[in-house]
Amino acid sequence: MERQEAIDRITKIVGEDLRVLADKYDITVFKNGKKNKGWAGHVIERYLGLPLNSTQSPNFGSWELKTISLKYLKNGSLTIKETMAITMIDPYNVINTEFKDSHLLAKLEKAIIAARIWINKEEDSSILKAVTKFDLDNPKIFNQVKEDYNLVRDTIINKGFSSLTGKMGYYIQPRTKGPGHGSISRAFYARTSFLKMVVLPLILK
């Protein structure tokens, strides 16, 4: 399925409650009291008739599906709720891969971003607000993301993988990802500031 076809099909369910669709497509939202953080994306993948995907390559060959959460401010406007996980950091791969060939770039340069409205932690309801394409085609933003990647790469080479910290990176940060606070695995995350500046205008236009 090509990217534009996927966007066109996802657009047809904009305004629908993803929580209701989760039940329809048998997607687990909570199991033993723990939330499946990727449930909204899994609903959309199942709706498209595609296999649930967690590999480092772009989900469907030529494009990558990402979901972000929006929340209402007191004044009624929508904003970005949280950071967006992009891809896991494999230290061996990052050390041996320049940005132009990186998983990070592959994930970002051909993205489909679906934005849902977060209501509460119980996930009683979550309306799909919008879907848009994202290409990382702004040279200034591209270069900053490249700098963030190279900072992570240089840090792993010179100081070791354990030296990575969420304080690093202007747009893209390396953060722990995994069960529990003792997790040693890390992933690239798009900061909320990046999403507010670059993605939110596309979503709300």
C-alpha positions in Angstrom: 0.0 0.0 0.0 1.4 3.4 -1.0 1.6 6.2 1.5 -1.1 8.4 -0.1 -3.5 5.5 -0.3 -3.0 4.9 3.4 -3.5 8.5 4.2 -6.7 8.5 2.1 -8.0 5.4 3.9 -7.1 6.7 7.4 -8.8 10.0 6.6 -12.1 8.1 6.3 -12.0 7.3 10.1 -11.0 10.8 11.2 -13.6 11.7 13.9 -14.2 8.1 15.0 -13.4 6.8 18.4 -10.3 4.6 18.3 -11.3 3.0 21.6 -14.4 1.6 19.9 -12.4 0.5 17.0 -9.9 -1.3 19.3 -12.8 -3.5 20.5 -13.9 -4.1 16.9 -10.4 -5.1 15.8 -9.6 -7.1 18.9 -6.7 -4.8 20.0 -5.7 -5.0 23.6 -5.7 -1.6 25.3 -5.1 -2.8 28.9 -3.8 -6.2 30.1 -3.5 -7.0 33.8 -3.9 -3.3 34.5 -1.0 -2.2 32.2 -1.7 -0.1 29.1 -0.5 -1.2 25.7 1.1 2.1 24.8 1.0 1.3 21.1 -2.7 0.4 21.0 -3.9 3.4 18.9 -1.3 2.7 16.2 -2.2 -1.0 16.2 -5.9 -0.1 15.7 -5.0 1.9 12.6 -2.7 -0.8 11.2 -5.4 -3.4 11.7 -8.0 -1.1 10.1 -5.6 -0.8 7.1 -5.4 -4.6 6.9 -1.6 -4.5 7.7 0.4 -6.6 10.1 1.3 -5.1 13.4 4.9 -4.0 13.0 7.7 -3.2 15.5 10.8 -3.6 13.3 13.4 -0.9 12.8 12.7 -0.6 9.1 9.9 1.7 8.0 6.7 -0.2 8.8 5.5 -0.7 5.2 8.5 -0.3 3.0 8.1 3.2 1.7 6.4 4.9 4.7 6.2 4.8 8.5 3.1 5.1 10.6 3.4 7.2 13.8 0.6 8.1 16.2 0.8 11.1 18.6 -1.5 12.1 21.4 -3.1 15.5 21.8 -4.7 17.0 24.9 -7.0 19.9 25.6 -5.7 23.0 27.4 -8.0 24.9 29.8 -8.7 27.4 27.0 -10.1 24.6 24.8 -7.2 24.5 22.3 -5.3 21.3 21.5 -1.6 20.8 22.1 0.9 18.0 22.1 0.6 15.7 25.1 3.9 13.9 25.1 7.0 13.0 23.2 6.9 10.6 20.3 9.0 7.4 20.2 10.7 7.1 16.8 13.0 4.0 16.9 15.2 2.0 19.3 18.9 2.8 19.6 21.1 -0.1 18.7 24.6 1.2 19.7 26.4 -1.1 17.2 24.2 0.1 14.4 24.4 3.8 15.3 28.2 3.7 15.6 28.5 2.2 12.2 25.8 4.2 10.4 25.9 7.8 9.2 22.8 9.8 9.5 21.9 9.6 5.8 21.6 5.8 6.2 20.2 5.7 9.7 17.0 4.1 11.0 16.2 7.5 12.5 16.1 9.2 9.2 14.3 6.3 7.5 11.6 6.6 10.1 11.1 10.3 9.8 11.5 11.2 6.2 8.5 9.3 4.9 6.1 9.4 7.9 2.4 9.3 8.2 1.4 10.9 11.5 -2.0 10.2 13.0 -3.1 12.4 15.9 -5.6 11.2 18.5 -7.1 13.1 21.3 -6.2 11.8 24.8 -9.0 12.2 27.3 -7.9 10.3 30.4 -5.6 7.6 31.6 -8.4 5.1 31.5 -8.6 5.6 27.7 -12.4 5.5 27.8 -12.5 7.3 24.5 -9.9 8.7 22.0 -11.1 10.4 18.9 -8.8 10.3 15.8 -8.3 14.1 15.1 -6.3 14.1 11.9 -3.8 12.4 9.7 -1.0 14.0 7.8 2.2 13.2 6.0 5.6 14.4 7.2 8.7 14.4 5.1 11.5 16.1 7.2 12.1 18.3 4.1 12.8 21.6 5.8 16.6 22.0 5.5 17.0 23.8 8.9 15.1 21.1 10.8 16.8 18.3 8.8 20.2 19.6 9.8 19.3 20.0 13.5 18.0 16.4 13.6 21.2 15.3 11.9 23.2 17.2 14.6 21.1 15.5 17.4 21.8 12.1 15.8 25.5 12.8 15.5 25.7 13.9 19.1 24.2 10.5 20.2 26.6 8.7 17.8 29.7 10.6 19.1 28.7 10.1 22.7 28.4 6.3 22.2 31.7 6.2 20.4 33.6 8.3 22.9 31.9 7.8 26.2 29.8 4.7 25.8 26.1 3.8 25.4 25.4 4.3 29.1 26.4 7.9 28.9 23.3 8.8 26.8 20.8 11.0 28.6 17.4 12.5 27.9 18.9 16.0 28.3 20.7 15.6 25.1 19.4 16.7 21.7 17.6 19.9 20.6 14.7 18.2 18.7 15.5 14.5 19.1 16.5 13.0 22.5 17.8 9.6 23.5 15.8 8.2 26.4 15.3 4.9 28.2 12.5 2.8 26.9 11.3 -0.4 28.3 9.6 -1.9 31.4 10.5 -0.4 34.7 12.8 2.5 35.7 15.8 0.2 35.6 15.6 -0.3 31.8 18.9 0.1 30.0 17.4 0.1 26.5 17.1 3.5 24.8 15.2 5.0 21.9 15.2 8.2 19.9 12.2 10.4 20.9 10.9 13.5 19.2 10.6 16.2 21.9 7.3 17.9 22.4 8.8 21.2 21.4 9.7 19.6 18.0 6.2 18.2 17.6 4.5 21.5 18.6 6.6 23.5 16.1 6.7 21.1 13.2 3.8 18.6 13.4 1.0 20.4 15.3 0.5 23.0 12.5 0.1 20.2 10.0 -2.4 18.4 12.2 -4.5 21.5 13.0 -4.5 23.2 9.6 
